[in-house]
Amino acid sequence: MHSFGVLSTMALGLALVNAEGIKTGELGNATAVTNNPVGFSASGTLPDKAFFTAGSLNGNVKGSVSVMSSPDGIGVVYTVKFSNLPKEGGPFLYHIHEKKVPGDGNCTSTGAHLDPTIRGETPVCDKPFPQTCQVGDLSGKYGAITSDPFEANYTDIFSSVTSGSNASIPDRSFVVHFSNKTRISCANFEVAASGPSNSASAPVSVPTSSATPGLNNTPTAPTSTSSPVVTAGANVLQGVAFAQPAWLALFGLFFAL
């Protein structure tokens, strides 16, 4: 039975990577959040003191990540600003992490990236297919920090602002990393405006593996005032299908029996 369990785990791992090598999560792709309460906004600002200091870092990276519910309730609009970056160790990464920063400012305590589909970090996010990436992997989907100062604006349709959702951003923190993933600094989000009341207890999600009526299926790149220009994924990218091999289906049937 132990050997069968090992084989089952290996088969599952193979099933998560399609023929083109694009990995998706154990629970499938991320889905679009369609009922974010309009008018909600929150922002997180890095502290004066860095969590990890090294090399040419003077004080701490300055910057913030602001989130606002999209005007149509689909996803979240991000405004990202960073400056005073170290002279080495880039390009720098930033992610939404699953836990808040504790009172002592320990960025390690923020846990891993926000990853409700259990996708993992390896292989790295494939930007043309953001629905297959971790929800919290913002730099993976929309570009690393490659200039100082750095600014970017984009909409991520897989993010939620509804507290308690497994894709909720204001319940979490964001962390800035060196390229080797060492954590430099982190911050929690503070709600600026809650928007009108929303009767829904959790966001309604729609799959992005095929075109969905009512959604904007045309890719739009984010704006950026930094140099070089940030290139990013689309608001939604449709048409990705992950076929399950016939042998894997038979393998699953064997274990069901």
N, C-alpha and C positions, 0 to 999 in steps of 0.2 A: 504493500500500500504506500509505503514511503516513496518508492521509486516512481509509482504512478503520480503521486503528488508533485514530485519534482518535474516530471514531464508535463503535467498540466500547467505548472507555473511557466515553464519554457514556452509552451504553446501560446499562453496568454500574452507573453512578451512579444512573440512574433506577430500576434494578431494586432498589436497596437501600432505597428509600422506597416504602412501600405506598400504597394509595389514601387512607388516613387520615393520611398524612404522618408515619408512625412509622418511623424509620430503624433498620435492623439492620446488622450487620457484614458485611464482605465474605465472611466465613466462616460467616455465619448468626447465629443467636441464641446467647447464652450457655446452657450446659447445666448442669443440677443435678449437683453432686458428691455421690455417694451412699456412698462408702466412706472417709470421713475416719477416721483412727485415734482411737477413743474415748479420752479422757483427755489429749489433747494441749492445751497452752496456751502462749501466748507474749505478750509485751507490749513496747511501745515507749514511751519517755518522752522528751518534748522536753528539750533541753539548757537550761542556764541562760542562755546567750547566743543571741540571735536571729540568724538569717542575714541578715535585712533589717530595719532599724529605721527607723521613720518616725512622725511625729506623736506621739500620746500613749502609744505603747507604752513601758512601764516594764520594762526588762530583757528579758523574753521572755514569750510566751504560755506558761502552765503547762498541762500536760495529758499525756494518754496515750491510746493505743488498745490494748486487750487483745483477744486472739482465743482462742477455745476451741472445740474440735471439738464439734459438736452431740451430745447424748446418743445419738441414733440414727445418727450418722455422716453425716447429710445436711447439708452446708453447715457454716457457721462462725457461732458466737455472738460478737457484738461488744459490748464495753463501752467507751464513748467518754466521756472527761471533759476539758473545757477550761475555763480561767479566765484572768483577767488579760489579757483581750483589749483591743486598741486601741479607743479611743472612736469612731473613724471607720474607714471602709473596709469595713464589713460589708454584708450578711451574709457571714460567712467560710466558705470552702470547705475540704474536706479529702478527700484521695484516697490510695489505695495507688498508689505509683509503681513502675515496672518494675525499677529498680536500687536497690541499697543506697546509703546515704550514705557517701561516702569519709571517710578519716581527717581531712581538713581541714574537714569539716562543710559543704561546698558543696552546697546543696540543688539547684542547677541540674544537678548531675551525677547526680541520681536519674532523669533521663530523663523520659519521658512517663507518662501514666496507664497502669496495667496494663490492657491491651486485647487479649486473645488472639484476639478475633473481628475485629479491625481495623475497629472501628466509627467511631472518631474522635470528636471533641468537638462537632462541629457537624452538625446542630442539637443543642441541649442534650438531655440525658437526659429521657425521658418517664416520670415516676415510676410511673404505673399499669402500665407494661410493663417491669419491671426486667430481664427477660431480653434486652431490646433495647439495654440500656445497657452501657457499659464495665464490666468486672468491678470495676475499681478505683475507679469513681466513686461513692464511698459517700455523699457529701453530695448528689449528683444523685439517687440512688435513695431515700435515707432522710432527706433534709432538711439544709439548711445550718445553720451555727452562728448562732443568732439570739438568744442570751441569754448572760449572764455572771453566774454560772457556767453551764456547759452540760453536760448529761449525757444519754446515750441508750444504750439496749440494744436490739439487734435481731439477727435471724438472717438471714444472706445465704446462700442455698443454692448460689450460684454460686462461692463461695470454697472453696479447698482448703488444707489444712495439710500435704499430702504434698510433701516437698522434690522439686524438679525438675518438678513439674506446671506447665503454662502458666498456671494460675490459683492457684498457691501464694502465700500471703500472707507467711509467715515469711521467705521468700527475698527479700523486697522491703523497702520503707520506706514511711512515710506522710509526707505534706506538708500543712501548713496554709497556706492562701492568703488574701489579700484577695479581695474580690469581683471585682476585675479580673484575678485569677489570678496576681498577684505573689506569690512564695513568701516566707512569713514565717519558717517554721521547719520542721525535718524530723527524723526519728528512725528508726533501725533497730529491728527486733524482736529480742528475746532470748528463747530458748526457756526456759520455766519447767518444763514437764513434757512428756515425749515420749509418754507413754501406752504401752499394750501394743504389742508388735510387730505389724506389719501386713504380711502376705505380698504384698499387691498392690504392684506397682512404680509404678503410676500410678492416679489415681482413675478409677472408672467413671462415665461421665456419661450422663444420660438427657435426651432433649429435653423442653423445657417448652412446646412448641407445642400439646400435647394432654394431657389428663389421663392420669397414669401410675399404675397400681396400686401401692400401697405408699407413696406420697407423700402428705403432707398437702396437699390441694388447697384448703384453706380459708384465706383471707387472715387473718393475725394481725398487729396493729400492735405496734411495739416500745414498751417502757415508757420513761418519761423522768421524771427528777426535776428537770428545769430548767423555767423559765417563760419563754416559753410552752411548752406541751406539744409535743413533736416528733411530727409525723405522718410515717408512713413507709409504704413499699410492703409488700406481702404477702410471706410466706415463699415462696410460689410463686403465679404467676398464669398460668392455663392459657387455652387457646382462641384464641391469636393465630395467624393464618395469613397468610402473605405470598404472594399469588397472583402468578405471573409472567405478564405480558401475552403474548398469542399472538404479536404482532409481534416481541417480544424473543426468544421461543423460535425463531422462524424466522430471526432475525438470527444467533443462536448457531449454528444448523444450517448457515447459509451459510458461516460461518467454519470450521466443522468440516470442510466439504468443501474 
